[in-house]
């Protein structure tokens, strides 16, 4: 069979399949539906659509529209939607010019039909980043205000701030000799963030409300440095302690101890000195010592998974 006839058969077959699947304008030509040529400009397309709308739009022919007219208007509106968008129009022209690439065109059409116009990756990333930054900022401010409001009226904080200011200690008993409630009339209401930081060691306490330096984009800008440091640290650990089997130094022991206890660096530093020393003396960086200590803790807590309040034996 001559090549030209094979091409004609492909075009006819694609037209039939496209019509069955509802691709683009089906088995009709979108340009023919609007009565324009492929060289038509966007203004020509809009003009042709409005002209046909005057004849077939339901609002213009109310009560006089037949089923054929309704079908014709749907086809006109569909053709206009395809040709008014430059990207979709280019895809349609490619589909008409190269019917042998039917499956490629079908995949493109399906993606556009069910997922619509895809936003650029950059725009999506910026939108997600802005949203995440706002949520993170609100969360950090809420954490700060909630923690501050709780710390300000803690009896121990009040006592330490009084001592810091050189004021006499407030009585913990009322006139009848009963212990006063947590909130007392003589509590200090003007405690500053700096005073809280001076008398409190707590990982969650940041010393003040979040600033622009605490924003998510600023923290993300430091990620490459943190990642590079982590990779260097991991490589050093692998070589020295996994491959060469060298003994741990104090820094490595401290890391393993904190990891076993699920404590961050800040949480570890927030523990009182005597408690850190007690945990260190137990040599909990060693797996066997840690497991034995954990069993003792569980027995002390009657089979529970929580450690005692002192974290020590």
BELRA-V998623 format. One line per field, one symbol per residue. ss: DSSP state (h for helix, s for strand, l for the rest). phi: phi as a letter, one per 20 degrees, with the letter a starting at -180 (. if undefined). burial: 1 if it has 24 or more other C-alpha atoms within 12 Angstrom, else 0. A space follows every 10 residues. Layout:
ss = ???
phi = ???
burial = ???
//
This chain:
ss = llhhhhhhhh hhhhhhhhhh hllllllllh hhhhllllll lhhhhhhhhh hhhhhhllll llllllhhhh hhhhhhhhhh hhhhlhhhhh hhhhhhhlhh hhhhhhhhhh hhhhhlllll hhhhhhhhhh hhhhhhhhhh hhhhhhhhhh hhllhhhhhh hhhhhlllll llslllllsl llllllllll llhhhhhhhl llllllllll lhhhlhhhhh hlhhhhhhhh hhhhhhhhhh hhhllllllh hhhhhhhhhh llllhhhhhh llhhhhhhhh hlllllhhhh hhhhhhhhhh llllllllll lll
phi = .gffffffff ffffffffff emfldmedeg fffemcefef egffffffff ffffedfgfe cgndeeffff ffffffffff ffefefffff fffffffcff egffffffff fffedmfeff ffffffffff ffffffffff ffffffffff fgdfgffgff ffffemefff fedefeneff fgedfeffdd feffffffdc dbgfeenrff dffefggfff feggffffff ffffffffff deeelfffef ffffffffff eldfgfffff fggfffffff fflfffffff ffffffffff elnfeeeffe mcf
burial = 0000000000 0001100100 0011110111 1011110000 0000110110 0110011000 0000000000 0111111111 1111000110 1110110010 0100110110 0000000000 0000000000 0000001001 1001001100 1111101111 1100000001 0000000000 0000001100 1010111011 0000111010 0000110000 0000000000 0000000000 0000000000 0001111101 1000000100 1000010011 0111110001 0011000000 0000000000 110
//
